[in-house]
Amino acid sequence: MTKKSPVTTGKERLAAFMDAVLAIIITILILELPQPEVVSPAGLWALHEDLLAYTVSFAWLGLLWARLHKDWNPAEVITRRTVGLSLLLLFFASFFPYTTTLVAQNPGNSTAQVAYGLVFLLTSISRVAVRQSLQDADPENEKLAPPSRDSRTLTPAEWGLQVLGLVLAAVWVPRAMTVALLGGLIVGLLAYLQRQRGEVGE
């Protein structure tokens, strides 16, 4: 029997810390939304870029939280590597309020859109790295097995959309980044739901 790696901190404590930080990030998102100059349909429509960026960021952070919750539930071993990667994930995620405001105020600016997309991509990569660290630390834990084949096939599509959006935003149409992120959200949600159904069917 393989000896499990030492636990550096309690799972509940680290998970609660991550939940708290993500909750603060989401709260800051709504606080960054400006008030309309005139409270009317036209006044609200004038903020449609801000509302769109907020919606995309909130939806993605919500999906991130749900995925982390599913990854962490069966985990029993928390190593220094997991702690470090979790902090790195939170570091990238902490840029969401800043880049969301940046892209909302400059929707046609390629630098703003690329910065926005990079935060999504780097946070996505960090989440996968955290999940992999949990699997590596406890390979005998069958509940930490990799996602089903169906959901794995959607992961390249999700990341591919983000990378495509980055390229298009940098060299052609800046708003392509936001469109790509919306598409990535849909693909990511489908992958999450497929993984849910696969685990229920087992």
Protein Blocks (a to p, Z undefined) as FASTA:
>chain_A
ZZddddfbdfklmmmmmmmmmmmmmmmmmmmpccdfbdcfklmmmmmmmmmmmmmmmmmm
mmmmmmmmmmmmmpcbdcfklmmmmmmmmmmmmmmmmmmmmmmmmmmbmklmmmmmmmmm
mmmmmmmmmmmmmmmmmmmlmklgccdfklmmmmmmmmmmmmmmmmmmmmmmmklmmmmm
mmmmmmmmmmmmmmmmmmmmZZ
